[in-house]
């Protein structure tokens, strides 16, 4: 099987996991996100730039809408670093992140080193959906 066929199969299977129709835009953005089998942390703007560089004609609004659809389908998680900056993570298991303040890069942190002893009780009528841990780093 050629790399292109492997990539196409991987992308098709990923979209099928989320029960999403493989539109042209979804296929092109999913190829950039998971085509090589690696996990990524992307911003919408970064994915838009990568799509433009790859010659894909998609608008920034389409990128945002597609990333939201991927999140709603359970294929990605949105990690909000501050009120104005969100990253989208293709790795969907629970794991902490490092946020590098000097480069605005989000990377995975070792989950085995994280211990959460206790969480506050959820308010009445609510349940905890997930806990995002973002550790901000400054280079020395």
N, C-alpha and C positions, 0 to 999 in steps of 0.2 A: 504494500500500500504506500502510495506516495505521501509526502508531507502535506500537500494540499488536500488530499482525500482524508487524511487523519485529522487535519484541522477542521475540515467541513463536517466530518462525523462528530467531532468533539463539540463543535458549536451547535449542531442540530440536536444532539443529546442534551446539552445544557439548556437550550430553549425548551425542549420537550419536558424536562424535569419541572420547569415552571409553568407548563401547559400554555406556552406562548406561541402564537402564530409566527412563523419565520418570515417576517416582512423583510424587504431589502435593507431598511435602516437597522432593524434589529440584528440581522445577519452580519452587516458590516461592523457595527459597534461590538457585538459579541465576539467577533473574530479578533478585534483589537484587545478585548478584555481577557478572553480565555482560550483563544485559538492555539496558543503554544503550551497550554496546560499549566501555566504559572499563575499564582494568585497576584492580584494587584490592588493597590490603593490609588484611586484616581479622583481628581476633581472633574466636574463637568467641563470646565474650561480646558483642562489638560487633555481630556478625551476628545473634545472638539478639535483641539490643535492636532492631535495624533490622527484623527480622521481626515482632516484637511491635508496633512502631510502625506497620507496614504492615497489621496486623490478621491476620497469619498465626499460626495456632495450632500451634507446634512447641516441643518441649521443648529445653532446653540440651543434653541428651544426644543428641537427634536432630541438632542442629546439629553437634556434635562428630563423630558417626558419619558424617554427610553430607560434612563437610569431609574426613574421612579417606578416604571413598570417592572423592571428587573427586581427591585426591592420588594414591591408588593407581591411578586411571584415567589419570593423567598430565595432568589438566586444571588442576592447581594444584601449587604447591610450598609446603611448610611451611618457614618460616624461624624457627629458634629463636634468640631474642635472649639469653635467659638460661635457666637451668634451669626457671623457672616461667612463662615467657611465650613463646608461639608466635604467629606471624603466618602467614596463609595468603595467598599471592600468586597472582593469576590470570594474571600474565605468566610464562610458563614458559621463556623463553630464559635463558641464563646472563647475569646482570647483578648488579652490586653494589648494596648498600643503605646508606642513611643511617638511623641510629636516633637520633631526637631525644630525649635523656634527660629534658628538662623536660616534654615533652608525651606521651611514650611513643608517638610516631608513627613509623612506618616508611615511608620514601619511596625511590624509585629514585634511584640515584646514576649519574652519567654513565659508562657502560662504556668509552667510548673513552679515558678518562683513567686507567684502571686497567691496571697492568702487573704481571703475576706472572712473575718471572724463572724460578722453579724451584719445584717441589713435591717434598716428600719422597717417596721410593719407597714404594709400598703394601706392607704386610707380605705374607709368603708366603700364598698362597691367597686374596688379596683384590685388588680393583681399585678405583680411585677412581671413585665414581659421580658426584659433583659437588662443587664447591667453593663454599661460601657465604661471601661477604665482607660483613660488617656493620661499618660505620664509625660509631662512637658520637660524637655531637655534643653540645656544650654551647653554649648561646647566651651571647654576651658581654654 
